[in-house]
Amino acid sequence: MAKQKTDPNYKVIAENRRARFDYAIEEDIECGIILQGSEVKSLRAGGSNIAESYAAVDDGELWLVNSYIAPYEQAKVFKHEERRRRKLLVSRKQMSNLWNATQRKGMTLVPLVLYFNHKGLAKIKIGVAKGKKTHDKRETQAKRDWSRQKQRLLKDHS
């Protein structure tokens, strides 16, 4: 068997695990994110949260709203705001597709994962999603429970 190399630069910083439960993700897009120096240092230290955040198209630009990046203690002069709006970088074609999805189809832009890619650049994966109803959430939970129970049964019999 071939040994799988692990990339030392790739690192997941924050994950929105609740998003897949609350929303039906139809597609996901990788976006760049404009950060200040103290924000990057804080992300490398691992202090962030994207659980309550969302993305919005405003004046032809994509913004990440209400994401939390912890303050970096060593930054005395050049501190950053913890919950400021951060600009996301996508192509014009992707921007028009996102705008069409949110304005015409009633979709939501939900951040899924914030990570450093293999080049060491901070990226965020945005999901184009539709909100689930309560019965859909129950159905998802029932499927998850059944698959877990099925795995247990297969493990016990073998």
Secondary structure, DSSP 8 states (H G I E B T S, - for coil): -------SS-EEEEE-TTHHHHEEEEEEEEEEE---HHHHHHHHHT-EE-TT-EEEEETTEEEEES-EE---TT-SSS---TT--EEEE--HHHHHHHHHHHHTS--EEEEEEEEE-TTS-EEEEEEEEEE--HHHHHHHHHHHHHHHHHHHHHHHH-
